[in-house]
Amino acid sequence: MAVRDGLESDAEGIARVHVQGWRESYKDFMSPDALAGLSVEERLSMWRSTLAKPDPRSKLLVAEMDCREIVGFVCAGPARAEGAELLATEAEFFAIYLLDRVKRQGLGRRLMAGVFSHLAGQGFRSAGLWVLKDNLPARRFYEALGGQAGPEQSFDVRGQRLAEIVYRFEPIPH
Ligand SMILES: CC(C)(COP(=O)(O)OP(=O)(O)OC[C@H]1O[C@@H](n2cnc3c(N)ncnc32)[C@H](O)[C@@H]1OP(=O)(O)O)[C@@H](O)C(=O)NCCC(=O)NCCS
């Protein structure tokens, strides 16, 4: 399995993993309607525009099988203004998703390490993220990497009210 920088030509593979990742990993805490309403096309246009104007302070890595199939990705950069007060870190992880069939093989750890080292090299001193409060596997993962739990908030996603919680890495491990 290779981990490499995401390219414009990866938009479709990333959008597919993004939607399949939600459907596989969020089925226990999101409604079937919300998951069925996810659209690869919608994600595709979002990832196309992200990949078309890369920000040097940000990092997007993909995990690729030998047959060149994308099975995971991670994306991080300067923290967004939205939610910044509660997140309270300089950098933010926007997404990390792996397909079920490649989980628990150290790939998540490799993707995070690649981003941590980029963020530290860019001078960021802290990184954080929001994770669904009920997403215990992901929370255990962030804790295994040294993340510290922070504040919580609720938000609406496709008609469903969900709670999310902050994890912070400060200083950034590298
Ligand atoms: C969370 C995720 C990125 C972890 O990636 P991964 O490759 O499966 O994790 P790794 O194999 O690198 O695990 C590293 C360590 O994290 C911990 N960990 C990972 N998954 C865990 C789980 N399901 N339960 C408990 N601990 C877990 C373990 O300590 C593990 O070390 P070990 O395997 O030596 O015990 C991956 O499971 C995923 O994509 N999940 C679905 C999407 C998601 O929830 N994303 C988070 C959005 S905020």
The ligand as an SDF file (V2000), in Angstrom:
LIG
                    3D

 48 50  0  0  0  0  0  0  0  0999 V2000
  -10.2040    6.0730   12.2800 C   0  0  0  0  0  0  0  0  0  0  0  0
   -9.3250    5.4450   11.1680 C   0  0  0  0  0  0  0  0  0  0  0  0
   -8.7490    6.5670   10.3060 C   0  0  0  0  0  0  0  0  0  0  0  0
   -8.1890    4.6600   11.8260 C   0  0  0  0  0  0  0  0  0  0  0  0
   -7.3330    4.1350   10.8360 O   0  0  0  0  0  0  0  0  0  0  0  0
   -6.7430    2.6400   10.9250 P   0  0  0  0  0  0  0  0  0  0  0  0
   -5.7960    2.4380    9.8310 O   0  0  0  0  0  0  0  0  0  0  0  0
   -7.8970    1.7120   11.0230 O   0  0  0  0  0  0  0  0  0  0  0  0
   -5.9890    2.6900   12.3340 O   0  0  0  0  0  0  0  0  0  0  0  0
   -4.5220    2.1130   12.6450 P   0  0  0  0  0  0  0  0  0  0  0  0
   -4.4470    0.7020   12.1820 O   0  0  0  0  0  0  0  0  0  0  0  0
   -3.4880    3.0660   12.1420 O   0  0  0  0  0  0  0  0  0  0  0  0
   -4.5700    2.1320   14.2360 O   0  0  0  0  0  0  0  0  0  0  0  0
   -3.6490    2.8280   15.0650 C   0  0  0  0  0  0  0  0  0  0  0  0
   -4.0760    2.6270   16.5070 C   0  0  0  0  0  0  0  0  0  0  0  0
   -5.3110    3.3200   16.7630 O   0  0  0  0  0  0  0  0  0  0  0  0
   -6.1310    2.5350   17.6530 C   0  0  0  0  0  0  0  0  0  0  0  0
   -7.3450    2.0930   16.9470 N   0  0  0  0  0  0  0  0  0  0  0  0
   -7.5670    2.1410   15.6100 C   0  0  0  0  0  0  0  0  0  0  0  0
   -8.8120    1.6770   15.3380 N   0  0  0  0  0  0  0  0  0  0  0  0
   -9.3630    1.3230   16.5180 C   0  0  0  0  0  0  0  0  0  0  0  0
  -10.6190    0.7560   16.8840 C   0  0  0  0  0  0  0  0  0  0  0  0
  -11.5510    0.4540   15.9640 N   0  0  0  0  0  0  0  0  0  0  0  0
  -10.8590    0.5060   18.1890 N   0  0  0  0  0  0  0  0  0  0  0  0
   -9.9410    0.7910   19.1340 C   0  0  0  0  0  0  0  0  0  0  0  0
   -8.7160    1.3260   18.8410 N   0  0  0  0  0  0  0  0  0  0  0  0
   -8.4420    1.5920   17.5520 C   0  0  0  0  0  0  0  0  0  0  0  0
   -5.2930    1.3400   18.0700 C   0  0  0  0  0  0  0  0  0  0  0  0
   -4.5550    1.6890   19.2290 O   0  0  0  0  0  0  0  0  0  0  0  0
   -4.3640    1.1940   16.8690 C   0  0  0  0  0  0  0  0  0  0  0  0
   -3.1660    0.5380   17.1930 O   0  0  0  0  0  0  0  0  0  0  0  0
   -3.1350   -1.0980   17.1270 P   0  0  0  0  0  0  0  0  0  0  0  0
   -3.7900   -1.5140   15.8510 O   0  0  0  0  0  0  0  0  0  0  0  0
   -1.6630   -1.3690   17.1860 O   0  0  0  0  0  0  0  0  0  0  0  0
   -3.9080   -1.5410   18.3260 O   0  0  0  0  0  0  0  0  0  0  0  0
  -10.1420    4.4710   10.2880 C   0  0  0  0  0  0  0  0  0  0  0  0
  -10.6460    3.4520   11.0920 O   0  0  0  0  0  0  0  0  0  0  0  0
  -11.2890    5.1170    9.5570 C   0  0  0  0  0  0  0  0  0  0  0  0
  -11.1270    5.6020    8.4430 O   0  0  0  0  0  0  0  0  0  0  0  0
  -12.4960    5.1060   10.1350 N   0  0  0  0  0  0  0  0  0  0  0  0
  -13.7030    5.5370    9.4720 C   0  0  0  0  0  0  0  0  0  0  0  0
  -13.7600    7.0010    9.1910 C   0  0  0  0  0  0  0  0  0  0  0  0
  -13.7240    7.8320   10.4300 C   0  0  0  0  0  0  0  0  0  0  0  0
  -14.3840    7.5560   11.4170 O   0  0  0  0  0  0  0  0  0  0  0  0
  -12.9530    8.9100   10.3380 N   0  0  0  0  0  0  0  0  0  0  0  0
  -12.8170    9.8820   11.4030 C   0  0  0  0  0  0  0  0  0  0  0  0
  -13.5900   11.0890   11.0350 C   0  0  0  0  0  0  0  0  0  0  0  0
  -13.3780   12.3900   12.2420 S   0  0  0  0  0  0  0  0  0  0  0  0
  1  2  1  0
  2  3  1  0
  2  4  1  0
  2 36  1  0
  4  5  1  0
  5  6  1  0
  6  7  2  0
  6  8  1  0
  6  9  1  0
  9 10  1  0
 10 11  2  0
 10 12  1  0
 10 13  1  0
 13 14  1  0
 14 15  1  0
 15 16  1  0
 15 30  1  0
 16 17  1  0
 17 18  1  0
 17 28  1  0
 18 19  1  0
 18 27  1  0
 19 20  2  0
 20 21  1  0
 21 22  1  0
 21 27  2  0
 22 23  1  0
 22 24  2  0
 24 25  1  0
 25 26  2  0
 26 27  1  0
 28 29  1  0
 28 30  1  0
 30 31  1  0
 31 32  1  0
 32 33  2  0
 32 34  1  0
 32 35  1  0
 36 37  1  0
 36 38  1  0
 38 39  2  0
 38 40  1  0
 40 41  1  0
 41 42  1  0
 42 43  1  0
 43 44  2  0
 43 45  1  0
 45 46  1  0
 46 47  1  0
 47 48  1  0
M  END
$$$$
